[in-house]
Amino acid sequence: MKKIISLLAMFMVIIGLVGCSMDEASSTKPDSKTKDNGKLKVGLSMNTLNNPFFVAVKEGAEAQAKEDKVELVITDAQNDPGKQISDVENLLQQNINVLVIDPTDSDAIVQAVKKANDADIPVFTIDRSSNGGEVITHIGFDALKSGNIAGT
């Protein structure tokens, strides 16, 4: 339960920080990527929604996005790296301002991260990291350390 709360808290911080920076950017740049309505648009690429933990992450993200008046677009890769790459490409076509990825595979997601980098979209990863491309920050935990703690 602590993992869920920590992850959701960090996701809220990400949305808040990126929202602040987008407000700053839109006031200084007329060609800013914010939509005509001025809303921050976040793409959230989930590895699966067939797991209660990831459903809780999705629900927490939706609640925070609603509170912060952020447009949130969520995809479900269904544990398929190829589908997740396609999902990310689709999100990039929707003019998102920020991309948050819960990778199905740390190696396979590199291509998608690099495409977002090429589009100047900041990328955050949650749970698993990416083994390449530029990720602004990763929110996760050390599973081995957690397992050792739980086993003692």
C-alpha positions as CSV (number, residue, x, y, z in Angstrom):
1,M,0.0,0.0,0.0
2,K,2.9,2.4,0.8
3,K,4.2,1.8,-2.8
4,I,0.9,2.9,-4.3
5,I,0.6,6.0,-2.1
6,S,4.3,6.9,-2.9
7,L,3.8,6.4,-6.6
8,L,0.6,8.4,-6.7
9,A,2.1,11.2,-4.7
10,M,5.1,11.4,-7.0
11,F,2.8,11.4,-10.0
12,M,0.9,14.3,-8.5
13,V,4.1,16.2,-8.0
14,I,5.1,15.6,-11.7
15,I,1.8,16.9,-12.9
16,G,2.1,20.0,-10.6
17,L,5.7,20.7,-11.6
18,V,5.2,20.3,-15.3
19,G,2.0,22.4,-15.1
20,C,3.9,25.2,-13.5
21,S,6.7,25.1,-16.1
22,M,4.1,25.0,-18.9
23,D,2.4,28.1,-17.5
24,E,5.8,29.8,-17.6
25,A,6.5,28.6,-21.1
26,S,3.1,29.6,-22.4
27,S,3.5,33.2,-21.1
28,T,6.8,33.6,-22.8
29,K,6.4,31.7,-26.0
30,P,3.5,32.4,-28.4
31,D,4.1,29.0,-30.1
32,S,3.9,27.0,-27.0
33,K,2.6,23.4,-27.2
34,T,-0.3,24.0,-24.9
35,K,-3.6,23.5,-26.6
36,D,-5.9,26.4,-27.6
37,N,-7.7,26.0,-24.3
38,G,-4.4,26.4,-22.4
39,K,-4.8,23.0,-20.6
40,L,-1.8,20.9,-20.0
41,K,-2.2,17.6,-21.9
42,V,-0.5,14.5,-20.3
43,G,-0.2,11.1,-22.0
44,L,0.0,8.2,-19.6
45,S,1.1,4.9,-21.3
46,M,0.3,2.1,-18.8
47,N,1.8,-1.4,-19.3
48,T,-1.4,-3.1,-18.2
49,L,-4.7,-2.4,-16.5
50,N,-5.2,-6.0,-15.6
51,N,-3.5,-5.6,-12.3
52,P,-5.1,-3.9,-9.2
53,F,-2.0,-1.9,-8.5
54,F,-1.9,-0.3,-12.0
55,V,-5.6,0.3,-11.9
56,A,-5.0,2.3,-8.7
57,V,-2.2,4.2,-10.4
58,K,-4.6,5.1,-13.3
59,E,-7.4,6.1,-10.9
60,G,-5.0,8.3,-8.8
61,A,-3.7,9.9,-12.0
62,E,-7.3,10.6,-13.2
63,A,-8.3,12.1,-9.8
64,Q,-5.2,14.4,-9.7
65,A,-5.6,15.4,-13.3
66,K,-9.3,16.3,-12.7
67,E,-8.3,18.3,-9.6
68,D,-5.5,20.2,-11.5
69,K,-7.7,20.6,-14.6
70,V,-5.2,18.6,-16.7
71,E,-6.2,16.7,-19.8
72,L,-5.1,13.1,-19.3
73,V,-5.0,10.6,-22.1
74,I,-4.4,7.0,-20.9
75,T,-3.5,3.9,-22.9
76,D,-3.2,0.3,-21.9
77,A,-0.5,-1.7,-23.6
78,Q,-1.8,-5.0,-22.3
79,N,1.7,-6.2,-21.5
80,D,2.7,-6.0,-25.1
81,P,5.8,-3.9,-25.9
82,G,4.8,-3.5,-29.6
83,K,1.4,-2.2,-28.6
84,Q,3.0,0.2,-26.1
85,I,5.3,1.7,-28.8
86,S,2.2,2.1,-31.0
87,D,0.3,3.7,-28.1
88,V,3.1,6.2,-27.5
89,E,3.3,7.1,-31.2
90,N,-0.5,7.7,-31.1
91,L,-0.1,9.9,-27.9
92,L,2.6,11.9,-29.7
93,Q,0.2,12.6,-32.6
94,Q,-2.4,14.0,-30.1
95,N,-0.1,16.9,-29.2
96,I,0.6,15.9,-25.6
97,N,2.8,18.2,-23.5
98,V,4.2,15.5,-21.2
99,L,4.6,11.7,-21.5
100,V,4.5,9.4,-18.5
101,I,5.3,5.8,-19.4
102,D,5.0,2.6,-17.3
103,P,7.2,0.5,-19.6
104,T,6.2,-3.1,-20.4
105,D,9.9,-3.7,-21.2
106,S,12.9,-1.4,-20.3
107,D,14.7,-2.2,-23.6
108,A,11.7,-2.2,-25.9
109,I,10.5,1.2,-24.8
110,V,13.7,3.0,-25.7
111,Q,12.5,3.6,-29.3
112,A,9.3,5.3,-28.0
113,V,11.3,7.4,-25.5
114,K,13.6,8.6,-28.3
115,K,10.6,9.5,-30.5
116,A,9.2,11.6,-27.6
117,N,12.7,13.2,-27.2
118,D,12.7,14.1,-30.9
119,A,9.3,15.8,-30.4
120,D,10.6,17.8,-27.4
121,I,8.1,16.0,-25.1
122,P,9.4,15.5,-21.6
123,V,9.3,11.8,-20.6
124,F,8.8,10.4,-17.1
125,T,8.9,6.7,-16.3
126,I,7.1,4.9,-13.5
127,D,7.7,1.5,-12.0
128,R,10.2,0.3,-14.6
129,S,12.8,2.6,-16.2
130,S,13.9,2.9,-19.8
131,N,17.3,1.7,-20.8
132,G,17.8,4.5,-23.2
133,G,16.6,7.9,-24.4
134,E,16.3,10.9,-22.1
135,V,14.0,10.4,-19.2
136,I,13.4,13.5,-17.0
137,T,12.8,11.4,-13.9
138,H,12.0,7.8,-12.9
139,I,9.6,7.0,-10.1
140,G,10.1,3.5,-8.9
141,F,11.4,1.3,-6.2
142,D,14.1,-1.3,-5.6
143,A,12.2,-4.6,-5.9
144,L,15.1,-6.7,-4.5
145,K,15.5,-4.5,-1.5
146,S,11.7,-4.4,-0.9
147,G,11.6,-8.2,-1.2
148,N,14.4,-8.6,1.3
149,I,12.7,-6.3,3.8
150,A,9.4,-8.1,3.4
151,G,11.1,-11.5,3.9
152,T,12.7,-10.5,7.2
